[in-house]
Amino acid sequence: MKLNFKGVFEPKFFELIRSRNYSKELFFKDLTAGIIVGVVAIPLAIAFAIASGVSPQQGLITAIVAGALISILGGSHVQIGGPTGAFIVIIAGIIAQYGINGLMIATLIAGVLLILMGLLKIGDIIKFMPYPIIVGFTSGIALTIFSTQMKDFFGLTALDGSELVVPSEFIDKWICYFKHFSTIDPWATGMAVFTVAIGFLWSKVTKIVPGSLIALIVCTIVAIVLKNYGIEVATIGSVYPELAGGVALPKPEPLAIDAKAIRELLSPAFTIAILCAIESLLSAMVADGATGKKHNSNTELIGQGVANVVLPIFGGIPATGAIARTMANINNGGRTPVAGIVHAIFLLLIYLFLMPLAANIPFACLAGILVVVSYNMSEWRSFKAILKNPKSDVIVLLITFFLTVIFDLTIAIEVGLLIAFVLFIKRVMETSSIKVIEDELQRAEDPESQSVYEKVNSSVQIYEIDGPFFFGIANKFDELANESKKKKPSVRIIRMRKVPFIDSTGLKNLRSLCDKSRKEKIQIILSGVTDEVNQVLVKSGFADELGREFIFDHISKALDKANELTSNE
């Protein structure tokens, strides 16, 4: 098979450069949008990083590197890349099991998988991921994120005042919270509630400056004032004291990769890649609807892949297209990849000059931000709507949701895809059929062949395959033959005009039918065979086994042949 990579990798940024259509007015719009999106990204990048179990520096580095590379190499005009809430659960799970180095290797492998998906033109297929699976794991992730934030939201500690160690399992986590709820910190709770309120209400004041940033600034000031009065609340500086002295740009470091690590991390890397592909392409489609432009799915996957290959070298975490930041970019005038590049440069300046201030940010405020994020991710309206859909959709939704919450996202996606695949096969089986056609129906369907039909005697039996001839329906020939009460025919015509493709199992069963018919002295004739199906028959050798003189592209020719074979009966 010859691979054709034409049109697969066509970054929108380079299209913009070649077009020479970029004006000063457009640049100022992109500049303004990029700065605003950078402001939006600051609290989110820090919150997502800490919730995932890495440092706030790694969150900002991810937003900087991914933001620049995805804008330069991606297939969308306005996509903003960076860390997202969807990865929190999977990142935390990988770190707990394999450590930071394991996360870096898994991210790199995921990047390679994304590049391969793009080169193999899988981008268009990913967009057709079953909707119940997407809602199921998105809602599950939202609930999981919400549950991980209760300790910091309420400022809970152990009963002796020491740091509270929260179990990783969902049910055990909530049991732990209820046991230690008496240790609630009113200051932390107040900050968290204030952050949530601002997160939901600030958009009524203005949409230019995000509510999460306002909450971050106010809560940080409050934490500093409280500290001056001897009241301590948990801050980023209490866990990452090195931030107070400023930070430097990370140096590229090689990863310790071996065959064992690749085998162990291939499954979580696959989950990262699938999640990245789904979220980025959904974000790109939403952006297309808002801007009227069209993204290139395969280029987008390659751009995402390159970003995730480079990120681990600088200590970054998995990144993808972020729907909220992408829409903020569009709503503030961003129309080209330049806005995403400006957003990355703005974050780089923040990282270099303002990171020491991050040491004073209270964990309670970050918990409040993530509670708002989890609510926005929950898609509870879509969840509720799917519950009214056919049972098969409900089953996929609930299984994916509960597996995500109780076990992990890797299992949820794999099982959800398996169930969706089985249900898809079942639906195709229900729409595909094989039937015996009666003479009256034949005349009604093909009035132009009436004179031919009238010449065919009862020694001819006609089957019609309606839909793909694949393993799901291939054994129905035997069922029909056993149910038939008519005398054994001399010629059996298999009408295939409605067969778009035939797979190896269908081909095997067709070959078995011919062998069985030959023993019963019944001649098989194929009619209505499309060029695509005929190529499969020829390439497999079946056309020569049956005899190419018994394969026709129209029923009239097949009936003429049948008439010729039965004329002496």
C-alpha positions as CSV (number, residue, x, y, z in Angstrom):
1,M,0.0,0.0,0.0
2,K,1.4,3.4,-1.0
3,L,1.0,6.1,1.6
4,N,0.1,9.5,0.3
5,F,1.1,12.3,2.7
6,K,-0.1,15.1,0.4
7,G,-2.1,17.7,2.3
8,V,-1.4,16.0,5.6
9,F,0.9,18.6,7.1
10,E,0.0,22.1,6.1
11,P,0.4,24.4,9.2
12,K,-1.9,27.5,9.1
13,F,0.9,29.7,10.4
14,F,3.0,29.0,7.3
15,E,-0.1,29.5,5.1
16,L,-0.4,32.9,6.6
17,I,3.2,33.8,5.9
18,R,2.9,32.6,2.3
19,S,-0.3,34.5,1.7
20,R,1.4,37.9,2.6
21,N,-2.1,39.0,3.6
22,Y,-1.3,40.0,7.2
23,S,-2.1,43.6,8.0
24,K,-1.2,45.9,10.9
25,E,-4.8,46.0,12.0
26,L,-4.9,42.2,12.2
27,F,-1.7,42.1,14.2
28,F,-3.0,44.4,16.9
29,K,-6.2,42.3,17.2
30,D,-4.0,39.2,17.6
31,L,-1.7,41.0,20.0
32,T,-4.6,42.1,22.2
33,A,-6.2,38.6,22.1
34,G,-2.9,36.9,22.8
35,I,-2.3,39.0,25.9
36,I,-5.8,38.4,27.3
37,V,-5.5,34.7,26.7
38,G,-2.2,34.7,28.4
39,V,-3.8,36.3,31.4
40,V,-6.5,33.6,31.4
41,A,-3.9,30.9,31.1
42,I,-1.8,31.9,34.2
43,P,-4.1,30.6,37.0
44,L,-5.2,27.6,35.0
45,A,-1.7,26.5,34.1
46,I,-0.6,26.8,37.8
47,A,-3.8,25.1,39.1
48,F,-3.7,22.2,36.6
49,A,0.0,21.5,37.3
50,I,-0.3,21.4,41.1
51,A,-3.5,19.3,40.9
52,S,-1.6,16.9,38.6
53,G,1.2,16.5,41.1
54,V,3.9,18.6,39.4
55,S,5.3,22.1,40.2
56,P,3.6,25.3,39.1
57,Q,6.7,26.0,37.0
58,Q,6.0,22.9,34.9
59,G,2.5,24.1,34.3
60,L,3.7,27.4,32.9
61,I,6.5,25.8,30.9
62,T,3.9,23.5,29.3
63,A,1.7,26.5,28.4
64,I,4.6,28.3,26.9
65,V,6.1,25.5,24.8
66,A,2.9,23.9,23.8
67,G,1.3,27.3,23.1
68,A,4.0,28.3,20.7
69,L,4.5,25.0,18.9
70,I,0.8,24.2,18.5
71,S,0.2,27.7,17.1
72,I,3.2,27.4,14.7
73,L,2.7,23.8,13.6
74,G,-1.0,23.2,14.1
75,G,-3.9,23.0,11.6
76,S,-6.2,25.5,13.2
77,H,-6.1,29.3,12.8
78,V,-7.0,30.1,16.4
79,Q,-6.3,27.0,18.5
80,I,-4.6,27.8,21.9
81,G,-2.6,24.9,23.3
82,G,-1.6,24.1,26.9
83,P,-2.3,22.0,29.9
84,T,-6.0,21.2,30.5
85,G,-8.1,19.8,33.3
86,A,-8.8,16.6,31.4
87,F,-5.2,15.4,31.9
88,I,-5.1,15.9,35.7
89,V,-6.4,12.4,36.5
90,I,-4.2,10.5,34.0
91,I,-1.1,12.5,34.9
92,A,-1.6,12.0,38.7
93,G,-2.1,8.3,38.1
94,I,1.1,7.9,36.0
95,I,3.2,9.9,38.5
96,A,1.9,7.7,41.4
97,Q,2.7,4.5,39.5
98,Y,5.8,5.4,37.4
99,G,7.1,8.6,38.8
100,I,8.0,11.9,37.0
101,N,10.3,10.2,34.6
102,G,7.5,7.7,33.7
103,L,5.3,10.7,32.9
104,M,7.9,12.3,30.7
105,I,8.4,9.0,28.7
106,A,4.6,8.5,28.4
107,T,4.2,12.1,27.1
108,L,6.9,11.6,24.5
109,I,5.4,8.3,23.3
110,A,2.0,9.9,23.1
111,G,3.5,12.7,21.0
112,V,4.9,10.1,18.6
113,L,1.5,8.4,18.4
114,L,-0.2,11.7,17.6
115,I,2.3,12.3,14.8
116,L,1.6,8.9,13.4
117,M,-2.1,9.4,13.6
118,G,-1.8,12.6,11.6
119,L,0.5,11.0,9.0
120,L,-1.9,8.1,8.6
121,K,-4.8,10.5,8.2
122,I,-6.7,9.3,11.3
123,G,-7.6,12.9,12.2
124,D,-11.0,12.7,10.4
125,I,-11.8,9.4,12.1
126,I,-11.1,10.6,15.6
127,K,-13.8,13.3,15.2
128,F,-16.3,10.5,15.0
129,M,-15.6,9.1,18.5
130,P,-18.9,8.0,19.9
131,Y,-20.5,11.0,21.8
132,P,-21.6,8.9,24.9
133,I,-17.9,7.9,25.4
134,I,-16.8,11.6,25.3
135,V,-19.5,12.7,27.7
136,G,-18.9,9.7,29.9
137,F,-15.2,10.2,30.5
138,T,-15.4,14.0,30.5
139,S,-18.1,13.9,33.2
140,G,-16.1,11.3,35.1
141,I,-12.9,13.4,34.9
142,A,-14.9,16.4,36.2
143,L,-16.2,14.5,39.2
144,T,-12.7,13.1,39.9
145,I,-11.1,16.6,39.8
146,F,-13.8,17.9,42.1
147,S,-13.2,15.1,44.6
148,T,-9.4,15.7,44.6
149,Q,-9.9,19.4,45.7
150,M,-11.9,19.0,48.9
151,K,-8.9,18.8,51.1
152,D,-7.5,22.2,49.9
153,F,-11.0,23.7,49.5
154,F,-11.8,23.2,53.2
155,G,-8.2,23.4,54.4
156,L,-8.5,19.9,56.0
157,T,-5.7,18.5,58.1
158,A,-5.2,15.3,60.1
159,L,-6.8,15.1,63.5
160,D,-3.4,15.9,65.2
161,G,-2.9,18.9,63.0
162,S,-0.4,17.4,60.6
163,E,-0.7,17.1,56.8
164,L,-3.7,15.1,55.7
165,V,-2.8,12.2,53.5
166,V,-5.7,11.5,51.2
167,P,-6.2,8.0,49.7
168,S,-6.2,7.7,45.9
169,E,-9.3,5.6,45.6
170,F,-12.5,7.6,45.0
171,I,-14.7,6.1,47.7
172,D,-11.8,6.0,50.3
173,K,-11.1,9.6,49.5
174,W,-14.6,10.8,50.5
175,I,-14.6,8.6,53.6
176,C,-11.3,10.3,54.6
177,Y,-12.9,13.8,54.0
178,F,-15.9,13.0,56.2
179,K,-13.7,11.6,59.0
180,H,-11.6,14.8,59.1
181,F,-14.3,17.4,58.3
182,S,-14.0,18.7,61.9
183,T,-10.6,20.2,61.0
184,I,-12.1,22.6,58.5
185,D,-10.2,25.9,58.2
186,P,-12.7,28.8,57.9
187,W,-10.2,31.1,56.2
188,A,-9.3,28.5,53.5
189,T,-13.0,27.7,53.0
190,G,-13.9,31.4,52.7
191,M,-11.2,31.9,50.0
192,A,-12.4,28.9,48.1
193,V,-16.1,29.9,48.2
194,F,-15.1,33.4,47.2
195,T,-13.2,32.0,44.2
196,V,-16.1,29.9,43.1
197,A,-18.5,32.8,43.4
198,I,-16.2,35.1,41.4
199,G,-15.7,32.3,38.8
200,F,-19.4,32.1,38.2
201,L,-20.4,35.8,38.6
202,W,-17.5,37.8,37.3
203,S,-18.5,37.3,33.6
204,K,-21.5,39.5,34.3
205,V,-19.1,42.3,35.1
206,T,-16.6,41.8,32.2
207,K,-15.4,39.0,30.0
208,I,-12.1,40.6,29.1
209,V,-10.4,39.8,32.5
210,P,-11.1,36.3,33.8
211,G,-12.7,35.9,37.2
212,S,-10.1,33.2,38.1
213,L,-7.4,35.9,37.8
214,I,-9.3,38.4,40.0
215,A,-9.9,35.7,42.6
216,L,-6.2,34.8,42.5
217,I,-5.1,38.4,43.1
218,V,-7.6,39.0,45.9
219,C,-6.9,35.8,47.7
220,T,-3.1,36.2,47.4
221,I,-3.4,39.7,48.9
222,V,-5.6,38.3,51.7
223,A,-3.1,35.5,52.4
224,I,-0.3,38.0,52.7
225,V,-2.3,40.3,55.1
226,L,-3.3,37.3,57.2
227,K,0.3,36.2,57.4
228,N,1.2,39.6,58.8
229,Y,-1.4,39.0,61.6
230,G,0.0,35.6,62.4
231,I,-2.7,33.6,60.6
232,E,-1.2,31.0,58.2
233,V,-3.0,29.5,55.3
234,A,-1.5,26.9,53.0
235,T,0.2,28.5,50.0
236,I,2.2,27.4,47.0
237,G,5.3,28.7,48.8
238,S,4.8,26.3,51.7
239,V,5.3,23.4,49.3
240,Y,7.6,25.1,46.7
241,P,9.7,27.5,48.7
242,E,12.2,27.8,45.9
243,L,9.8,30.0,44.0
244,A,10.5,32.9,46.4
245,G,14.0,33.2,44.9
246,G,12.8,33.3,41.3
247,V,13.2,30.7,38.6
248,A,15.3,30.1,35.5
249,L,14.4,28.6,32.2
250,P,14.7,24.8,32.3
251,K,17.5,23.2,30.4
252,P,16.8,20.5,27.9
253,E,17.5,17.1,29.5
254,P,17.5,13.7,27.7
255,L,15.1,11.0,29.0
256,A,16.2,7.6,30.2
257,I,14.1,5.5,27.8
258,D,14.5,1.7,27.4
259,A,12.4,-1.1,26.0
260,K,10.9,-2.0,29.4
261,A,9.7,1.6,30.0
262,I,8.1,1.7,26.6
263,R,6.2,-1.5,27.1
264,E,5.0,-0.4,30.6
265,L,4.0,3.1,29.5
266,L,2.5,2.3,26.1
267,S,-1.0,2.0,27.5
268,P,-1.1,5.3,29.5
269,A,0.6,6.9,26.5
270,F,-2.1,5.7,24.2
271,T,-4.7,7.2,26.6
272,I,-2.9,10.5,26.6
273,A,-2.8,10.5,22.8
274,I,-6.4,9.6,22.4
275,L,-7.5,12.2,25.0
276,C,-5.3,14.9,23.3
277,A,-6.6,14.0,19.8
278,I,-10.3,14.1,21.0
279,E,-10.0,17.3,23.0
280,S,-7.9,19.2,20.4
281,L,-10.1,18.3,17.4
282,L,-13.3,19.0,19.3
283,S,-11.8,22.4,20.2
284,A,-10.8,23.0,16.6
285,M,-14.3,22.1,15.4
286,V,-15.9,24.5,17.9
287,A,-13.5,27.2,16.7
288,D,-14.4,26.6,13.1
289,G,-18.1,27.1,14.0
290,A,-17.2,30.4,15.7
291,T,-14.9,31.8,13.0
292,G,-16.3,30.3,9.8
293,K,-12.8,28.9,8.9
294,K,-11.8,25.2,8.5
295,H,-9.0,23.4,10.3
296,N,-6.9,20.6,9.0
297,S,-7.4,17.7,11.4
298,N,-4.3,15.7,10.4
299,T,-2.0,18.8,10.6
300,E,-3.5,19.6,14.0
301,L,-2.6,16.1,15.3
302,I,1.0,16.4,14.0
303,G,1.3,19.8,15.6
304,Q,0.0,18.4,18.9
305,G,2.3,15.5,18.5
306,V,5.4,17.6,18.0
307,A,4.5,19.7,21.1
308,N,4.2,16.6,23.2
309,V,7.5,15.2,22.0
310,V,9.3,18.4,22.9
311,L,7.6,19.1,26.2
312,P,9.2,16.3,28.3
313,I,12.6,17.5,27.3
314,F,11.9,20.8,29.2
315,G,10.0,19.0,32.0
316,G,6.5,19.9,30.7
317,I,3.4,17.8,31.0
318,P,0.9,16.6,28.3
319,A,-0.8,19.4,26.4
320,T,-3.6,19.8,24.0
321,G,-6.0,22.3,22.5
322,A,-7.9,24.1,25.2
323,I,-11.5,24.9,24.3
324,A,-12.0,27.7,27.0
325,R,-8.7,29.5,26.0
326,T,-9.4,29.0,22.3
327,M,-12.9,30.6,22.7
328,A,-11.4,33.4,24.8
329,N,-8.9,34.0,21.9
330,I,-11.8,34.2,19.3
331,N,-14.0,36.4,21.5
332,N,-11.2,38.9,22.0
333,G,-10.4,39.2,18.3
334,G,-7.8,36.6,17.6
335,R,-8.0,35.3,14.1
336,T,-4.6,33.9,13.2
337,P,-1.9,31.7,14.9
338,V,0.0,34.9,15.8
339,A,-2.4,35.3,18.8
340,G,-1.3,31.9,20.2
341,I,2.4,32.8,19.7
342,V,1.8,36.2,21.5
343,H,0.1,34.3,24.4
344,A,3.1,32.0,24.7
345,I,5.6,35.0,24.7
346,F,3.4,36.8,27.4
347,L,3.5,33.7,29.6
348,L,7.3,33.5,29.1
349,L,7.7,37.0,30.5
350,I,5.5,36.2,33.4
351,Y,7.5,33.0,34.1
352,L,10.8,34.9,34.0
353,F,9.9,38.0,36.1
354,L,6.7,37.3,38.2
355,M,7.0,33.7,39.4
356,P,8.2,34.7,42.9
357,L,4.8,36.2,43.5
358,A,3.2,32.8,42.9
359,A,4.6,31.6,46.2
360,N,1.9,33.6,48.0
361,I,-1.0,32.0,46.1
362,P,-3.3,30.0,48.5
363,F,-4.1,26.4,47.7
364,A,-7.7,27.1,48.7
365,C,-7.9,29.6,45.8
366,L,-6.5,27.1,43.3
367,A,-9.0,24.5,44.6
368,G,-11.9,27.0,44.0
369,I,-10.6,27.6,40.4
370,L,-10.6,23.8,39.8
371,V,-14.1,23.4,41.3
372,V,-15.3,25.9,38.7
373,V,-13.3,24.0,36.0
374,S,-14.8,20.7,37.0
375,Y,-18.3,22.1,36.8
376,N,-17.7,23.5,33.4
377,M,-16.3,20.2,32.3
378,S,-19.1,18.1,33.8
379,E,-21.5,18.4,30.8
380,W,-24.3,17.5,33.1
381,R,-26.9,18.7,30.6
382,S,-25.5,16.5,27.9
383,F,-25.2,13.6,30.4
384,K,-28.9,14.0,31.4
385,A,-30.0,14.2,27.7
386,I,-28.1,11.0,26.8
387,L,-29.9,9.1,29.6
388,K,-33.1,9.6,27.4
389,N,-31.4,8.0,24.4
390,P,-31.4,4.4,23.3
391,K,-30.2,1.9,25.9
392,S,-27.0,1.2,24.0
393,D,-25.9,4.8,24.4
394,V,-26.9,4.9,28.0
395,I,-24.9,1.7,28.7
396,V,-21.8,3.2,27.0
397,L,-22.2,6.5,28.9
398,L,-22.6,4.9,32.4
399,I,-19.9,2.3,32.0
400,T,-17.4,4.9,30.7
401,F,-18.4,7.3,33.5
402,F,-18.1,4.9,36.4
403,L,-14.9,3.3,35.2
404,T,-13.4,6.7,34.9
405,V,-14.4,7.6,38.5
406,I,-13.8,4.3,40.2
407,F,-10.8,2.9,38.3
408,D,-9.0,5.2,35.8
409,L,-9.3,6.9,32.5
410,T,-7.1,4.3,30.6
411,I,-9.5,1.5,31.5
412,A,-12.5,3.7,30.8
413,I,-11.5,4.7,27.3
414,E,-10.4,1.1,26.3
415,V,-13.6,-0.5,27.7
416,G,-15.8,2.3,26.3
417,L,-14.3,1.9,22.9
418,L,-14.7,-1.8,23.0
419,I,-18.4,-1.6,24.0
420,A,-19.0,1.1,21.4
421,F,-17.3,-1.1,18.7
422,V,-19.5,-4.1,19.7
423,L,-22.7,-2.0,19.6
424,F,-21.6,-0.5,16.3
425,I,-21.2,-4.0,14.8
426,K,-24.6,-5.0,16.2
427,R,-26.2,-1.9,14.6
428,V,-24.6,-2.6,11.3
429,M,-25.8,-6.2,11.5
430,E,-29.3,-5.0,12.1
431,T,-29.1,-2.7,9.0
432,S,-27.3,-5.3,6.8
433,S,-29.4,-8.2,5.5
434,I,-29.5,-11.1,3.1
435,K,-32.8,-12.1,1.6
436,V,-34.4,-14.3,-1.1
437,I,-36.1,-12.1,-3.7
438,E,-39.5,-13.2,-5.1
439,D,-40.4,-12.6,-8.8
440,E,-43.0,-9.9,-8.1
441,L,-40.5,-7.9,-6.1
442,Q,-37.9,-8.3,-8.8
443,R,-40.2,-6.9,-11.5
444,A,-41.1,-3.9,-9.3
445,E,-37.5,-3.1,-8.6
446,D,-36.2,-3.6,-12.2
447,P,-39.0,-3.0,-14.6
448,E,-36.5,-2.6,-17.4
449,S,-35.5,-6.3,-17.0
450,Q,-39.0,-7.7,-16.9
451,S,-38.6,-9.5,-20.2
452,V,-35.5,-11.2,-18.8
453,Y,-37.2,-12.3,-15.6
454,E,-40.0,-13.9,-17.5
455,K,-37.5,-16.2,-19.2
456,V,-36.1,-17.4,-15.9
457,N,-37.7,-20.6,-14.5
458,S,-38.1,-21.8,-11.0
459,S,-34.6,-23.4,-11.1
460,V,-33.1,-20.0,-10.4
461,Q,-32.9,-18.6,-6.8
462,I,-31.9,-15.0,-6.2
463,Y,-30.3,-13.7,-3.0
464,E,-29.8,-10.0,-2.3
465,I,-27.2,-8.7,0.1
466,D,-28.2,-5.3,1.5
467,G,-25.3,-3.5,3.2
468,P,-21.7,-4.4,3.9
469,F,-20.9,-8.1,3.6
470,F,-18.7,-8.6,6.6
471,F,-18.2,-11.1,9.5
472,G,-21.4,-9.9,11.2
473,I,-23.8,-11.2,8.6
474,A,-21.7,-13.7,6.6
475,N,-23.3,-16.8,8.1
476,K,-26.8,-15.8,7.2
477,F,-26.6,-17.6,3.9
478,D,-26.7,-21.0,5.7
479,E,-29.7,-19.8,7.8
480,L,-31.7,-18.8,4.7
481,A,-30.8,-22.0,2.9
482,N,-32.0,-24.1,5.9
483,E,-35.2,-22.1,6.2
484,S,-36.1,-22.3,2.5
485,K,-38.9,-24.8,1.7
486,K,-38.5,-24.5,-2.1
487,K,-36.9,-27.2,-4.2
488,K,-33.2,-27.0,-4.6
489,P,-32.3,-24.5,-7.4
490,S,-29.9,-25.1,-10.3
491,V,-28.5,-21.6,-10.2
492,R,-28.2,-19.3,-7.3
493,I,-27.7,-15.6,-8.1
494,I,-26.1,-13.4,-5.4
495,R,-27.1,-9.9,-6.0
496,M,-24.5,-7.5,-4.6
497,R,-25.5,-4.0,-5.9
498,K,-25.9,-2.7,-2.3
499,V,-22.6,-4.1,-1.0
500,P,-20.1,-1.3,-0.5
501,F,-17.3,-3.6,0.7
502,I,-16.6,-7.2,1.7
503,D,-14.1,-8.2,4.4
504,S,-12.0,-11.4,4.7
505,T,-14.6,-13.2,6.8
506,G,-17.4,-12.4,4.3
507,L,-15.1,-13.6,1.5
508,K,-14.4,-16.8,3.4
509,N,-18.1,-17.5,3.8
510,L,-18.8,-16.6,0.2
511,R,-16.1,-19.1,-0.8
512,S,-17.6,-21.7,1.5
513,L,-21.1,-21.2,0.0
514,C,-19.6,-21.7,-3.5
515,D,-17.9,-24.9,-2.4
516,K,-21.0,-26.2,-0.8
517,S,-23.1,-25.2,-3.8
518,R,-20.7,-26.9,-6.2
519,K,-21.1,-30.2,-4.3
520,E,-24.8,-29.8,-4.6
521,K,-24.4,-29.0,-8.3
522,I,-25.7,-25.5,-7.9
523,Q,-24.0,-22.8,-9.9
524,I,-23.3,-19.5,-8.1
525,I,-23.5,-16.2,-10.2
526,L,-22.7,-12.8,-8.7
527,S,-24.5,-9.7,-10.0
528,G,-24.3,-6.0,-9.3
529,V,-20.6,-6.3,-8.3
530,T,-19.1,-2.9,-7.8
531,D,-15.5,-2.1,-8.9
532,E,-14.3,-2.0,-5.3
533,V,-15.8,-5.3,-4.4
534,N,-14.6,-6.8,-7.7
535,Q,-11.0,-5.8,-7.0
536,V,-11.2,-7.7,-3.7
537,L,-12.6,-10.8,-5.5
538,V,-9.8,-10.6,-8.1
539,K,-7.0,-9.9,-5.7
540,S,-8.0,-12.7,-3.4
541,G,-8.2,-15.2,-6.2
542,F,-11.9,-15.9,-5.7
543,A,-12.9,-14.5,-9.1
544,D,-10.8,-17.1,-10.8
545,E,-12.0,-19.9,-8.5
546,L,-15.7,-19.1,-9.3
547,G,-14.9,-18.2,-12.9
548,R,-14.9,-14.6,-14.1
549,E,-17.7,-15.4,-16.6
550,F,-20.0,-15.8,-13.6
551,I,-19.4,-12.3,-12.2
552,F,-21.5,-9.4,-13.6
553,D,-22.1,-5.8,-12.9
554,H,-25.9,-5.9,-13.6
555,I,-28.7,-8.3,-12.8
556,S,-29.8,-8.4,-16.4
557,K,-26.5,-10.0,-17.5
558,A,-26.6,-12.4,-14.6
559,L,-30.2,-13.5,-15.5
560,D,-29.2,-14.0,-19.1
561,K,-26.4,-16.3,-17.9
562,A,-28.8,-18.1,-15.6
563,N,-31.3,-18.5,-18.5
564,E,-28.6,-19.9,-20.6
565,L,-27.6,-22.5,-18.0
566,T,-31.2,-23.6,-17.2
567,S,-32.6,-23.5,-20.8
568,N,-32.6,-27.2,-21.1
569,E,-34.4,-27.9,-17.8
